Amino acid sequence: MVNAPMKILLTGPPGCGKTTAVVKIVGRLDARRTAGFCTEEIRDAGKRVGFDWRRLDGRTGILAHVDIRGPHRVGKYGVDVDGFDGDVVPVLDPDATRADLFVVDEIGKMECYSGAFIEAVRRLLDSDKCVLATVARKGGGFIREVKEHPSIRLLSLTTANRNDVAEQVAATLAASKK
């Protein structure tokens, strides 16, 4: 019997360490078999001014920034949907990428301005590939849809449990690919 591909979704309050956990998990796995991206804060003089994305292959770009103008906004941040669509969404294609684990950090308001991103995540969740993703704790629409997907194992992170959860998820993913 073949095991179903793991679809692990990490959630929790802002600042609990979702991205830190994902980076730790990915660091324990075979990088040649992973594709996807992580997001990070951009800080200037100690103040958050935006968010960047970093693909697992090392390519980087800006997802949102206080200096970006345009119709797609989350709070004070303008979102670069075109750049995200062109540079990040293509690495989430399970048919075009040889990876067997896809990392999506994060499924949140900014990323969900991209219709191409939403469709890519839906394809991943319905694929025969493993997925490790983070998702906003709150939100309706696609955020709720992802949390309710039948293949998802939803894990809640806190600052107290994030290291233990990361170790358990890394071990489980590593064992599932042996």
C-alpha positions in Angstrom: 0.0 0.0 0.0 1.4 3.4 -1.0 1.2 6.1 1.7 -0.7 9.3 0.7 1.6 12.3 0.3 1.8 14.4 3.5 0.2 17.9 3.4 1.2 19.7 6.6 -0.1 23.1 7.4 1.4 25.2 10.2 -0.6 28.0 11.8 -0.4 30.2 14.8 -0.3 33.8 15.9 2.0 36.3 14.2 5.5 36.0 15.6 5.1 32.4 16.9 7.8 31.1 14.6 6.1 29.6 11.6 8.8 30.6 9.2 11.5 29.7 11.7 10.0 26.2 12.0 9.8 25.8 8.2 13.4 26.8 7.7 14.5 24.3 10.4 12.4 21.5 8.8 13.8 22.2 5.3 17.3 22.3 6.7 17.0 18.7 7.8 15.8 17.5 4.4 17.4 16.8 1.1 17.4 20.2 -0.6 17.5 18.7 -4.1 14.0 17.3 -3.5 12.4 20.5 -2.3 11.0 23.5 -4.1 9.0 26.6 -3.0 9.6 29.8 -1.0 9.8 31.4 2.4 8.9 35.0 3.4 10.8 37.3 5.7 10.4 40.7 7.1 12.3 43.6 5.6 13.5 46.0 8.4 15.0 49.4 8.1 16.4 51.0 11.2 14.6 48.4 13.3 11.2 49.1 11.7 9.4 46.7 9.5 9.0 48.2 6.1 7.9 45.2 4.0 8.3 41.5 3.3 10.5 39.7 0.8 10.3 36.2 -0.6 13.2 33.7 -0.9 12.8 30.7 -3.2 14.6 27.6 -2.0 16.9 27.8 -4.9 18.2 31.2 -3.5 16.4 33.6 -5.8 14.9 36.6 -3.9 12.5 39.4 -4.4 10.1 41.8 -2.7 6.6 40.7 -1.9 5.3 43.8 -0.3 6.8 47.2 0.8 5.7 50.5 2.1 7.1 52.1 -1.1 5.0 50.0 -3.5 2.0 51.8 -4.8 -0.9 50.2 -6.5 -4.3 48.6 -5.9 -3.1 45.5 -3.9 -2.6 46.6 -0.3 -2.4 45.0 3.1 -2.3 47.8 5.7 0.5 50.1 4.8 2.1 47.6 2.4 1.7 47.6 -1.3 1.9 44.0 -2.8 3.9 43.2 -5.9 1.5 40.6 -7.4 3.1 40.7 -10.8 6.6 40.0 -9.5 5.2 37.2 -7.2 3.4 35.7 -10.1 6.4 35.8 -12.4 9.1 34.7 -10.0 7.5 32.5 -7.3 4.3 30.9 -8.6 6.2 28.9 -11.4 8.2 26.9 -8.8 5.0 25.7 -7.2 4.0 23.7 -10.3 4.1 20.0 -9.4 4.3 19.0 -13.1 7.2 21.2 -14.0 9.4 20.7 -10.9 11.1 17.5 -10.0 10.7 18.1 -6.2 8.7 15.8 -4.1 8.2 18.4 -1.2 6.8 21.8 -1.9 7.3 24.6 0.7 4.7 27.4 0.8 5.5 30.1 3.4 2.9 31.6 3.6 -0.7 31.4 2.6 -1.9 34.8 3.7 -3.6 38.0 2.6 -0.7 39.3 0.5 -0.1 36.0 -1.4 -3.8 35.5 -1.9 -4.0 38.7 -4.1 -2.5 36.4 -6.7 -5.1 34.2 -8.5 -2.2 32.2 -10.0 -0.9 31.5 -6.5 -4.3 30.3 -5.3 -4.6 27.9 -8.3 -1.0 26.7 -7.8 -1.7 25.8 -4.2 -4.9 24.1 -5.1 -3.0 21.9 -7.6 -0.4 21.1 -5.0 -3.0 20.1 -2.4 -4.6 17.8 -5.0 -1.2 16.4 -6.3 0.8 13.4 -5.3 3.5 15.6 -3.8 4.1 16.4 -0.1 3.4 20.0 0.9 4.7 21.9 3.9 3.0 25.3 4.2 2.2 28.0 6.7 -1.1 29.8 6.9 -2.5 32.8 8.6 -4.4 31.9 11.8 -7.3 34.1 10.8 -9.0 34.6 7.5 -11.8 33.5 5.3 -12.0 32.7 1.6 -9.0 30.8 0.4 -7.3 30.7 3.8 -10.3 28.9 5.2 -10.5 26.7 2.2 -6.9 25.5 2.6 -7.5 24.7 6.3 -10.5 22.7 5.4 -8.9 20.7 2.6 -9.4 17.0 3.3 -5.7 16.1 2.8 -4.4 18.7 5.3 -2.9 18.0 8.7 -3.2 21.3 10.5 -0.7 21.9 13.4 -0.9 25.0 15.7 2.4 26.5 16.7 3.3 28.6 19.7 6.6 30.0 20.8 6.7 27.1 23.4 6.1 24.2 21.0 7.6 25.4 17.7 11.0 23.6 18.1 9.4 20.3 19.1 6.8 20.5 16.3 9.6 21.3 13.8 11.6 18.3 14.9 8.6 16.0 14.7 7.6 17.2 11.3 11.2 17.0 9.9 11.5 13.5 11.2 8.1 12.5 9.7 8.9 14.0 6.3 12.3 12.5 6.2 11.0 9.0 7.1 8.1 9.3 4.5 10.7 9.7 1.7 12.9 6.7 2.5 
